[in-house]
Amino acid sequence: MSQPLETMYLDDVNSALVILDQQLLPTEVKYVPLTTLEQVYHAIHTLQVRGAPAIGVSAAMGLYIHMKDYAQKNAPTSSAFMAEMERAGAYLASSRPTAVNLQWALNELTHAIEINKNRPFLDLVEILRQTAERIMADDMENNRLIGKHGAALLKPGMGILTHCNAGALATAGYGTALAPIYYADENGMDVRVYVDETRPILQGARLTAFELNAAGIDTTLICDNMAATVMAKGWVDAVFVGCDRVAANGDTANKIGTHGVAVLAKHFGIPFYVCAPFSTIDKATATGADILIEQRDPKEVTHMWYTSRVAPDGINVFNPAFDVTPAALIEAFITEKGILKPPFDTKH
Ligand code: MRU
């Protein structure tokens, strides 16, 4: 699959992280340069760039751009450099709390600086650039491996159901849950994909349908409440979803609605697979109960996709961005290291 649109890229000459504004897709394709820490925070928080691996890459690039600017203006000592990195990293990490990839990517930058802390600040800036670029390149490479491992589970003509967008747009490229579909397609295997629209932000309808269509894959968009119907008809052979954080016991946080799809899949005897880079597995979080679930603006439910408000004024709204699927409902995890089941061995 050739990447239809880049999710983001570094414009180092202009000290900008350039992102594809996913709020505007699929009706408008617009790239937005982000040159300040506040702009990167805002883009992640408002889902202009979203999807766990994509926000990890964006945060890494954003921190690099900020530290380059800070170093040029302040010629800092190494301890001042580290202190500013810590402050700026904590700020970026607070933009979205559930996806562990965000904190993971920032930790990679911190570690790279810690082991080089006695070098001059210009070297430190260069180390940040190289580390951020490496995180981005690794994401692409890992996703291809996820695609290869996942495609081994597929047969020609199979129907796959997916929820939210864990495709190229949610990553540096190629996707996680959509990677096996792209890999199968590249190897001449036709599969059919059912895409949940994914209320309330409609990542399925706006983003997954858009990128699968652009790739020429047989795609059918369904409302979230239609998943049981397509499963009951025997049209779905497997469910592939992405994830934002996997606890040590295998409980998995992903887009709100994923848990319901997993319950349905269990009911219909359909295998439910979670696709993710290994960095999404958070061994420091024991179970799903320990995962912080982001609560979002009620307007996403009451107003956002309507020409006028549909819900009564003053109505209570519960709008969690993610839910946790218990490990017992998950057949396996498809990662770049292969197909795994918890507990995740320390050798991984
Ligand atoms: O709120 P979003 O759009 O960032 O949610 C995205 C998801 O839930 C994805 O499935 C997950 O981040 C994995 S992306 C490869």
Boltz pocket constraint, residues with backbone or C-beta under 6 A from the ligand:
constraints:
  - pocket:
      binder: B
      contacts: [[A, 47], [A, 50], [A, 51], [A, 52], [A, 53], [A, 99], [A, 163], [A, 164], [A, 165], [A, 166], [A, 167], [A, 170], [A, 171], [A, 175], [A, 176], [A, 177], [A, 203], [A, 241], [A, 242], [A, 243], [A, 244], [A, 254], [A, 255], [A, 256], [A, 275], [A, 321]]
      max_distance: 6.0
